[in-house]
Amino acid sequence: MAAITMRLPVARKAVAPSAPRGGEKHLVAPGDTITTDTGYMRGHGTYVEEEKLIASVAGAVERVNKLVCVKALKTRYNGEVGDIVVGRITEVQQKRWKVETNSRLDSVLLLSSMNLPGGELRRRSAEDELAMRDYLQEGDLISAEVQSLFSDGAVSLHTRSLKYGKLGQGVLVQVSPSLVKRQKTHFHDLPCGASVILGNNGFIWIYPTPEQKDEEAGGFTTNLEPVPLSDREVISRLRNCIVALVTQKLMLFDTSILYCYEASLPHQIKDILKPEVMEEIVLETRQRLLDLEG
């Protein structure tokens, strides 16, 4: 019989609520009054009643000049032009692929919005349309950029840059999109020997850092060589660190993931998922981030 790990209940440490910086952002629940000032414009997640601006969802209040909206803490992905996403091909249709990107509707990748193998630039022919399943088929994972939004809210993607395309060997972690911090770049080669793609849609891809960038492939050739044990251990540790950060509701970006990875090194990979270890390493990570900001 397999051994079962049992834990005794422990008292959780009380975490003091952090004061909002400048008083601009604060958390609200549905029905909470955000402001009684009539000079504000109503944004997403709000409604007006008796000259009060009231929250309709639970989340953080965001103000842009006179526009007030509430960003929900747990929601489906709402695409914005320029976002980096990781998605899974769900269907091959005429001149397009349907992609699951954690949004309300399937995203669309048009045949004309992608590089052809080899990176050649030309008009798409009937032969290209017949060979679509050779490029990408159901179940394939891709990285892409949001090109535009349709009127119904569906997202149109493109993979015209060589840094986008089909993903090879690695691990996919699904988190809430609200926990992924927006940055200038979402492709990070971490010094620990692995790389991550932090999709704005909450899909995070962890993979071994390639030894050399293959510029000739056009984003279609995937390396199927066996991944060394050392790389697999690093990827597994990073995956567990991301799960720990998400459980403790800490924002995900390259620095927080790296600090959490370094804090987890004294522990075995499987122990990172234990609640007391998870709390310890995330507390250390949060402290290092505060020291960095200070």
Secondary structure as UniProt FT lines:
FT   HELIX           21..23
FT   STRAND          27..28
FT   TURN            30..31
FT   STRAND          33..35
FT   TURN            38..39
FT   STRAND          41..42
FT   TURN            44..45
FT   STRAND          46..49
FT   TURN            50..51
FT   STRAND          52..55
FT   STRAND          59..64
FT   TURN            65..66
FT   STRAND          67..72
FT   TURN            81..82
FT   STRAND          84..93
FT   TURN            94..95
FT   STRAND          96..100
FT   STRAND          107..114
FT   TURN            117..118
FT   HELIX           126..130
FT   HELIX           132..135
FT   TURN            138..139
FT   STRAND          141..149
FT   TURN            151..152
FT   STRAND          155..159
FT   TURN            162..163
FT   STRAND          165..166
FT   STRAND          171..174
FT   HELIX           177..179
FT   STRAND          187..189
FT   TURN            191..192
FT   STRAND          194..198
FT   TURN            200..201
FT   STRAND          203..208
FT   TURN            218..219
FT   HELIX           229..247
FT   TURN            248..249
FT   HELIX           254..264
FT   TURN            265..266
FT   HELIX           270..273
FT   HELIX           275..293
//
